[in-house]
Amino acid sequence: YVMGFFKTDIEHPFVSLPTIFEFKDFVKSVTSSKGFFFTTGYFTKDVYQPLEGPKVTLYNRVKILNEFKRFNLTV
C-alpha cells in the first residue's frame, strides 16, 4: 500500500483531479495496486468519478474526523 498526504490552506481548500492523477501515477510507478490519499481539505467533485488504474481510497477532512469518532480517538 502507498499512502499520500496533501495539506491544503485557507486560500486553496480543495484537492483537484490532476493531483489525484499524479498520486495514482506514483502508486503505479512503485508497482503497487492500492493507495490511500489523505488531505486536510476537501476534494473537487470531479475527483469522485470512476478512474482507471490503481485503486485509491480518498480521505478528506470530514471522513478522517468521522473515523476518529467511530474509533473513539482524539486529535
PyMOL commands that set and color helices and strands:
alter all, ss='L'
color gray80, all
select helices_A, chain A and resi 17-29+45-48+61-70
alter helices_A, ss='H'
color red, helices_A
select strands_A, chain A and resi 2-6+14-15+34-39+42-43+55-59
alter strands_A, ss='S'
color yellow, strands_A
deselect
rebuild
show_as cartoon
